[in-house]
Amino acid sequence: MTFKQFYLISLIGITFFGFIILFLIWLSNKTDDKNRDNKGLLYIALAFLSWTIIGVYKYQDIQIINLSTIIGDRVISSFSNLFIIASLPYFTNTFNRIRYKYSFFRNRDQWVINVFITFTIITAVFSYADRQGDHLSPFLNYLVLTIDCLISIGTFSLVGFALYKSLTKVVFNKAINYVFIIIFILLPVTQIILPLTKIFPEQLRFLYPYTLALFLLSISCFICIMNSYFLLYFSFVKNAKSIKMYENNPLLEQEVISVNKIEFKFNEITKNYELSLTILDNFKKENTITQTYSKLMKPLAHWFLFSISRKNNVFLSENDISVTKFRMIEFFNKDSELKINQDQIFSNNGGSFSFKLDPENIIIHNPEAFKKSFIFQEILKKHAICFIPKQEIDKENLKNSKFFDKYMLKNFESLYERIFEKL
C-alpha cells in the first residue's frame, strides 16, 4: 500500500465517520421545533460526506498529479466548501454584527440560496476548465487553483472561528482553547501549502507527504471537535426541562422577547445622556442595557420624542416615520449585544406609531436637560401637529403649511410646556 492510498483510506474513514455521527444527531433532532439549528448541522454533515466522496473518487483514479488533472478535483471539492459556508448563519453565538447588519445573512434560507447560486457559477467555471484539459493555458489553470485555494482557506477560517467562539461558551480551560486555536489555524495553512506543491512540484515536492499527513491529522481533530460540540449542544437542548436549565446553558442563543421599560437620565457630573432599556429575554430573565452619549444626537432625541409622546398618549406620523424608526433601532443595536426589532417596541395605529409600553414604564429623570436641547426642540416642531387636538387643527386650518407656520410662531412655547407637564 502506498502512502497516497493509506492517506485516502484514512480520509474516507474519518470523514464518513464524522458524517454518520452528525447525520444521526440531525435525524434524532429534526422534528424538534425548538432546535432551529438542524439545517446547519445537516449542511456540515453533507460537507463531511462530500470529503468522503472526494476520497473514494481519488482512490479509484489514483494517477500522477499534475496541474491539468487537479482541475477536476476542484469541481468535486467545491461542494464541501459550499455546504460549510451554507452552515455559517446557524452558529448562533457568532457573526452577530453581520447578522444584524445584513438581512441576507440574518435570513438563513436567503443566505443558503445565495451560496448555492454562487457555487453553481464557480462549479460551472471549474467544469469548463476541466473540459478544456491540456488546451487550457497554464495561467488559467493557476487561476482556478488559486480561486479554489482562497475559497478553502476562507471556508476553514470562518468555520474554525465560528466553532471556536461557540466552544469558548462552554470550555473555559485556556490550554484546551489554545489547542483549538492551533487546530483551526493548521487547516487553512495546509490549504496554502498543498496547492503550492502542485504549482511548484520540483521545488516543493518534499513538503507534499508531510502536508498531507498534517492535513489528515488536523481534519481528524476538526471533525472530532465538531462532533463533540454538536453532541453537547443538542444534548443540552433536548434535556433542558426547566427554565433554570436554559438559563445556565451557555450554548443557547440569548434573544429579546420584549422591551419592558425605558429610562432616560442626564448625568450632571459627566454631562452625559443615558438611555436604559430593560429587556426580557427568552430565558424569562430581565436585562438592563444602558448606553451613554456625550450629546443628544438625533436618534437619541427621537427615542425621547417617542417617550414623551407615549406619556401624552400621542401617536406620531409623518412622511419619514419609517426611516426614523429604523434609525432609532439601528442606533441602539449598534452598541448592544442584545438586538431589538421594531415589532418589539412600536405599536401601529393605521400608519401612526407609538411605543407599546405603558406610560408608567417610561421613566425620565432630569427632563429639563432634554427640554433645553435645541436639537430636540427642532425635532418636536417637525412632529408638533401630532400633539395638537384635532378640533384645533380643523379650527385653525393647520393642515395648510402657511397657517401652521403662523400658529407655531404664536403657540409653540405654550405647546412645548404643555407636553412636558406630563413627564
Order of alpha helices (4+ residues) and beta strands (2+ residues): alpha-alpha-alpha-alpha-alpha-alpha-alpha-alpha-alpha-alpha-alpha-beta-beta-beta-alpha-alpha-beta-beta-beta-alpha-alpha-alpha-alpha
